[in-house]
Amino acid sequence: MRLPATEAKAGMGMSESKVIVSPGELYVVGRILNAKYIDYAYVAAVQDIGASFELFEKETTDKLVLMGILEGDFSGSVTPKAETVGLFTPVFFGTVETTLDICTIKEPTKIDTYKFHFFDDQITKVTGASEGLLEMESIGSADLAKVVDDLSSGLKSTDDAVEFSKESVSRFIVAKSTHVGESSLVATFMECNDRMYKEDAAGNVILLSAEDFKAEISQILTGVK
């Protein structure tokens, strides 16, 4: 799983709505919360634990306490803080998750990935940070709507459309919606000359208006589709 780089440092803890953790730390939080589900992309990113899982788990748990994500007592027991539960519940117990991959064609090619986890009215957004860390943030529906607005910003009218050319594609956008244990949907869009296109099931390239593109990708990213 490739994720965009943002500024962060190892060992950073938790704010009211945001936390930066390693995939291994995320995995341990999931065990402590008795996670029902965890995206395989996070598990696959966990570094080699080595021979002693117990030592890895203890050292990671101690670090999570120091980071303020968990709290412990003198008996050695740890419990998640309330903020931890609110932030991680969509990741470990949500029934819907969506993914947005944006490939911008330039030198060098840039690939950004964003994941959104849903549980009731809670949304947790996951992006990448430096050194393989994950930035997890609680967002609202308005924040997700802004992501959609930004994707469609600058698209021109379809009335004066020019001929589509794969050589002129400047951006590929892949949106995926997964209803855990039920179904998933993937749609690929291509931006060419400031207009958005997609391929139908037969492989035909279809021109979309900015409004149609915005409506379709919004339905996917919010888990409606």
Helices and strands as residue ranges (DSSP letters): E 18-21, H 23-32, H 40-44, H 53-66, E 70-72, E 78-80, H 82-93, E 96-104, E 110-119, E 122-128, G 130-132, E 134-139, H 141-152, G 166-168, E 169-179, E 183-192, E 195-199, E 205-208, H 210-221
